[in-house]
Amino acid sequence: MDFPAIIDRFLEHLRVARGASEHTLRAYRSDFSFFSAFLSPKELAAPITKKSVRHYLAHLHELKASPQTILRRLSALRSLYKFAMREKLVQENPLEEIERPKKQKKLPVWVTYEQVELLFSKPDLSDHLGLRDRAIMELFYSSGLRLSELAALKRSDLDAKNKTLRILGKGKKERIVPVTATAVEWILRYLEHPMRKKIEIDPQAIFLNWKGSKLTPRSIDRNFAAYLKASGLSEKITPHTIRHTIATHWLEKGMDLKTIQLLLGHSSLATTTIYTHVSSKLKREVYDKTHPRA
């Protein structure tokens, strides 16, 4: 079976058997397309060899790709060939003897509570879209949702009385997360706005765009960029930064890692432990600024 056919089988397996999101499928397609573009037509039609993979790895280094990028692109190929070997689509795994590059540990970006408040003050609350954006910000900071999780929310997912949300996370894993009373108030205020009711095409979705359809992750990203620019905060900050921020603040206030893992929907506690490094860095900065002998 040629390389493009193996890719098609693998992506279909991810979509049907594993319930992978469109975002995940797009990421895999991108990594496979990059590798395919590097290969010659002859290589694409024949079984991929270890030599081709090593040449590809050298090519990535020549492009000065970061260790994280190289690791991700190789990881995608490893997953592909692990599937291909299991399904007997190939006889040999060309990734078998390829060494993994060392991953640079990057601390998550976070902002202070004062910066959070500054950002939250920017939406125009006289407009229903401003109310929507403030509710989105409050919800991000309340529960540490992923961007895709927030955009997918339906009215039936919100239990306003018990202040909880039903979240369908990565791999279709469901979890219940608490929501602050403040975030619930902003959501209800937005949902009850006359203009929201007037334009809604998708009444089941919580967050709508100006046309009345479900708001997309890309639109939320774009709106955040405008508010960040207005607040003078770094343009590198994204909605995901708020997820990192609340996790860091939770840890600073004494919440245990296991609870943070459950709230964020991390499959492994190892992923959550990164916030202990952020917390340590924060403590060091505060110490250096405040200690009279530092």
N, C-alpha and C positions, 0 to 999 in steps of 0.2 A: 504494500500500500504506500502511495507517495505521501509526502509531507503535508500538502494541503488537505488531503482526505483524512489524515490522522487528526489534524486540527479540527476539522468539522465534526468528527466523531466525539472528540474530547469536549468541545464546547456544548454539543447536544447533551452529553452525559452530565455536564455541570448544570445545565439549564433544567433538565427533566428530573434526574436522579438526586441532585444535590440542592436544587432550588436556588441556584446562584442568582444574584441580582444582575440587572442589566449593566450596572456600574462595574461589577466584577468581570462580566463577560467582555465588556469593552476594554478593560485593562489587559486581559489575556490576549484579545485580538491584536491590541497595539504591540505587545511584546512579540507575538508570533509574526506580525507583519514586518517588524524591524529585522528579525532574523531572516525571514523569507527574502526581503529586499537585498540582504547581504549575499545570499546564496546564488549560485549560477543556475540557469535553467536545468543543466545536467544534474546538479546536486539535488534540486527540488524533486526531480523525477525518480531519483534513486534513494536507497536507504541512507539517512544522514550518518556520517562517520565521526569518530572522535577527532579526526584531523580537522574536519570542517568546524566543529565546535571550538577547538583550540584557536583556529584562525579567526573565528568570530570573537572570541575572548580578546585576542590581540587587537582586533579592530576596535573594540569598545575602549580598550586602553589608549589606543591612538587618538580616539575622539575625545579623550580626557573625561570619559564618563565617571561619575562618582562611584565609590564602592557600593553605595546603596542602590544605584541604578543597575550596576553590573549584577549585584546579588539578586535583584528583582527579576531581571531578564533571564538569568540562569535558573532561578527558582521556577519561573513559568515553564521553561523547557524541561526541568526535572519532573514537574507535576505531569506534563504532557507524556513524557516517556515512561513514567511509572504506570500511568493508565494504559499506554500502548503495550507495555510488556505484559500487564495483567490480562489484557484482552487478546493477547497473542497477535497484535497487529504488526509487530516487528520482532526480529529474532535477537537483536542486540540493543543494549541501552548505551547510546553514544555519550551520555553524561556520567557514566559510571565512575570513571577515573579522573573527572574534572574537579579540581580543588575549588572550594568555596572561598571567595575573597573575604577578608576580614571586614565585618560591618562596623562602621563608625557609629558610636552611640551618640545620638543627638537628643538633647533635652527638649521636651515640649515647650513651645512658646506659651507664656501666660501673661496676664495683665493684673494690675492691682485692683482692689475693690474701688478705689477712687476713679480709676480709668473706666471701670465697668459702669459706674454711675454717670460719668461724663458721656459715654457712648449712649446710655439709655435715655439721656436727656435730649437727644437730637431729633427723634421722630416728631412730626407735627400732629399733636393729639386732637386738633380740631377736624382732622380728616380721617375717614375710616381706614385708609391705607396706613396712616401714621399709627393708629391704634393697633392695627394688625402687626406692624413691625415692632412696636413696643412689646406686644404680647409674645412675639417670636423671641425677642431678646430675653424677656423674663423667663420664658420656658427653657431656653438654652441654659441659662444660668441656674435655673431651678433644678434641672434634672440631668444635665450633661448629655443630652441626646446627640446622636449623629445627625448631620445635615439631612441625609436621606430618610432617617427615621422621622424627623420632624415634618418634612414635606409630605410624607405619606399618611400623616395622622387623619383619622376620621372622627366624627363626632362621637361615634359609638365607643371609641377608644378612651374617651375622657369620662372619668367618674368624678364629677365635680363635688359631690357630697362627701366622698371619702378621700378626695384630693389625690387621686392616682391616675396613671396612664397605662394602658396596655400597649406595649411596644413590640413590633415584629422586627427583630434585629437581623444581623448577619446570619446566613444559613437558615432563615425562616424560624429562628429561635425566639420564642415569646418570653417576655419578662414584664413584670409589673413594677413601675417606678413611682415613688412619691412625687408630688408636685406641691410647691409652696402655695399657701393661701393667696399670696400676692399674684402669682402667675395665673392661678385659676380665675381671680377677679379680672385680670386684664384680658384673658381669653373670652370670658363671658361678656365682658363689656364690648369686645370686638364683634362677637357673634350676634349680639343683640342690636348692633348699630343698624338703623333703617336702611342706609345705603348698601350695607353688606347683604341684607335680605333682598333688596331691590335688584341687585345685579347677579345674584348667584345662579350659576348654571349647574354647578355640582354642589348641591346642598349637603352632601355627606362629608365632604372635605372640610377640615377646620380652616385652613388658610387658603384664600383665593387670590388670584391676580386681579387687576383692575377690570378685566373682561368678565370675571365671575367664574373662571375655570380654576382647577386646582393649581396652586403655586408650585413651581418646579424648584429643585435644588439650585439650579443655575440662576434663577431669578432672585432667590434668597441671597445667594453669593453676591450678585450684582448690587442688590439693595444695601448689603452690609458694606460693600466697598464705598458707596456714596456716603454713608453715615461715618465711616472711619475717616474719610477725607474731611468731612465737615468737623469732626472732633479733633483733628490734628494728630490722630494716632497713626502708627506705622501702617503702611499699606500691606505689609506682610501679615498682618493680623487678619484672620478669617473667622467664619462662624465656628470652625473646629477649635480655634483658640479659646473660645468661651468654654468648650468642653474640657480642655486642658486646665483652664483657669479654675472652674468650680471643683475639679478633682484635686487640684493643689490646695484650694481653700478648705475643702473638706478635711484633707490630711492635716493642714495647719490647725484646724479646730479640734483635732483629736479623733476623727473617724478612722476606724480600722481598715486595713487594705482589703480584707475579704468583702466588707460591705461596699466599698468603692468599686471593687471588681463586679459585684452583682448589679450595682446601679448603672455602671457604664456598659455592661453587657460584654465584658472581656471574657473570652473562652479560657484564658490562662491567667493565673495570678502573676506570672512573670511579666506580662504586659503592663500590669497595674503598678508593679514595683518601680517603674521609671519615675513615678511621682515622688518617691522617697528621695531621689537624687535632686529633684527640683526643690523639694522642701529643705533639704540640707543646704543647697546653694542659697536659698532665700534667707535661712537662718544666719549663714555666714555673712551675707551682705548687710543684714540688719545689725549684726554684732560689730562689724567693722565700722559702720556708720555711727553707732551709739556708744561704743566702749571708749571711755576717756583715754585709755592707753593703747588703743588699737592702731 
